Amino acid sequence: MPHALGLFAHRVELGAAWMEFANLLASDSARLDVHHRELAILRVAWVTRSEYEWKQHVRIASDAGITTEQLYAVPEGSEATLWTEPERAVMEAADQILGEYGIRPVTWSVLARHFDGPQLLELTLVVGSYACFAAVTNSVGLAPDPQFEVVDAPALPTGEGP
């Protein structure tokens, strides 16, 4: 059983609602493609030092086609030179939501050239919801689920968190 389900067992109705919301963002009806969604989640996990999210989503991102080179670029954020324009904007958006609680107009303008309204809404909700979940997992010290496959990715720095 994933460790998050054990956490949600403390408040079943809340856990069920959270899982329904999170599953919608990752479902076949999601408008934001898995590539950009996983890049945003990885950036949130890195910035918030959420070991649970990082280890879960390194695997998911790798399965979704995020390359080893891209995984190693996540710590650099938008400064990494390998990102395309929309990927760089996703990284900037994640950092701005986390640090400023909103996306700057210039970043929004770049995003709007590549994503439609529903995709932009999903991007902001993905970043915000994974930031919320990182706060929970970091606060309760939720251990990552056991890894059954090894994915080459940077390790989160050790320390007291963000």
N, C-alpha and C positions, 0 to 999 in steps of 0.2 A: 504494500500500500504506500503510495507517495506520502511523504512526511506532511505535505500541506493538507492532505485529507485528515490526518490525525489532528492537526491544528484546528481545522474547521469543525471537528467533532465537539469542540468546546462550546460551540454555538451553531447548531446544525442549520437553522433557518438562514442565518447570516452567511454561513459558508456556502449553502446552496445558491443563494442569490449572487454571491460573489463569483462562484464558478460559472453560473449561467452567463453573467456579464463577460467574464474573461473568455469563456468558450465562444461567445458571439464574435468577439474581436479576432478570434483565430479560426472561425468557421468558414465553410465554403461560401457563405454569403458576405463575408468580410470584403470590404472594398479596397482596403490597403493591401498591396501584395505582400506575401510572406517575407520577401527579401528586405523590403524597407521596414516592415514591422519588426523583424528580428534585429536589424541594425539598431533601431530605436531602443528596443528592450536591452540589448547588450550594452549600449551606452549608458542607460539608466542603471543597470546592474553594476557597471564599472564605477560610475561616479558615486553611487550610493554605497559602494563596497558590499553589496548584497551577494554573499557567497552562494546562497541558495539559488537566487535568480541567475547568477553568472554561470554556475555549473549546469543548471537545467537548460539554459538557453544557448550555451556554447554548443551543446549536443544538437538541440533543435535547429539552430542556425546552420550548423555544419550539414545536417541532413537536408536542409533547404537550399544548399548550394553556396552558402557563404564560405569563401575560401580561407585557408590557413593564413594567408597574407592579410586578408581583411580582418580576421580575428585579432591578429597582432597589431593592427592599425587602430582598433577600437580605443585603446588607452590614449592615443594621440587626439582623438576626437576629430573635429573638422580640419585640423592642421595636417593630417596625413595626406600625402600627395596622390595616393592611389584612388581616392574617391572621385566618382562622377559628380556632376553638379547637383543632381537630386540627392545623392547619398550624403554629400557634404552638408546640404541644407537640412537633411534629417538629423545629422549629428549636431548641427548648430541649434536646431529647434529643441532637441532633447536638453542640451546644456542650458538654453535660455529658459525653458519651462522650469527646470530644476533650480536654476540660480536666480531667475527674475520673475518667475510665476507667469510668464507669457512669452510669446514669440515676437521678436522685434519686427517692425514693418518691413524692413529690407529683406529679412529672412523669409517672412511670409510671402513677399512678392516672388522670390525665387521658387519657393515651394509651389505657389499657385501656377507657375509655368509648367509644372510637371504633374500636379495632382489636382483632382477636382474637389468640389466642396465636401462630398461625403468622405473622401480619402483624407482630406485635411482634418475633418472632425475626428475621424478614427485615429489619426496620428496623435493629435493632442490627447485623446482619451487613453491611448496605449501608454504614452509617456506618463501621464498623470496617474493612471491606475497601477502601473508597475512601480512608480515612485512610492505610492501608498503601500503596496505590498512589500516593497523593500523595507519601509519603515517598520512594518509588522515583523517580517522575518528577522531583521537585524535586532529588534527589541527583544524578541523571545528567543533569539539564538537558534532559530530553526536550522538544523543540520541539513546539508544537501542530501538528496536521495543517492543511494549507491550508484556508482557509475559502472555500467557493464561494458562500455566501449570507451576506448581512450581517444580523445580528440586533442590534437596539438593546438594549444591556445595558451596565452599568457595566464599566469596565476595572479589572482588579486593580491595586492600588497597587504601585508599583515598590519595590524594596528587596531585602533579603536573606532574605525569607521570613518565616514566622511569628515 
